[in-house]
């Protein structure tokens, strides 16, 4: 079972690498946040649009600098898809 999960995870990461999602700044956006991962050195920026009920309607990310793993952009895409 572990091999199956690992294979699926690898395929998801590769798919997001081939076809990026939610990358760049969303327009319009009314909120943003910068993040830094001290373990790998990556810096990223999230932009998102909150509606009147404070529900996220759109969210994107952009990498300010990437020093860490090549999978990190894919992980950011997957996280933003789950939001």
N, C-alpha and C positions, 0 to 999 in steps of 0.2 A: 504494500500500500504506500509506503514511504517513497518508493521509486516513482510511482504514478503521480504523486503530489509534486515531487521534484521536477518531473518531466513537464507537468502542466504549468508549474511556476516558471520554468525556463521558457516555455512557449509563449506565455503571457508577456514576459519581459521582452522577448525578441519581437513579438508583434507590436508592442508599444514603441520599440526602437525603430521599427520599419515605418510605422504609421503613427506619428506623434498626435496626441490629443490634448486639448486644453493648454496649448503652449502659446506663450506671448501674453500680452495684457488684454483683458476683456474690455470692450467698450460698449456702452458706458460702464464705468465702475464708480462706486461711491465709497469703497473701503479698500485698504491695502495693508499688507503686513510684510515685513522682511524677516527672514529666518536664516539662522546659521547653525550648521551641524559641526560642533567642535571635534567630533570624532574623525570626520573625513575632510573638513575644511570647506565644504560646499556652502555657498550663499545663494538663496533664492528669494524671489519676490512673489507674493500672492496678490492678485487683484480680484475683487469680487463685487457683485452687485446685490445689495440687500433690498428687498421690497419693503413696503410700509409695515408689514408684520414681522420684520427682521428675519425673513426667510431668504436663504441664499438662492438666487435665481440663476446666477452665472458665476463661474470661478475659473480662473486660469493661473498659470504659474510661468515664471521665466527664471532662468538661471543667471545670476549675476556673475558667479564664478563657479567652476566645477573643478575640484581637485581630487575628488574621491572616486568612487566606483562608477563605472559606466552605466550600471543599472539604476542609479539614483534618479535620472530624469524619468525613466519608466515608472519607478515607484511613485514619483510625484504625480504623474499622470493618472495612475491607478487610484491614488488617494483622492485626487480631485474628482474623478469619476464617481467615487463612492459618496461624495458630499452632496 
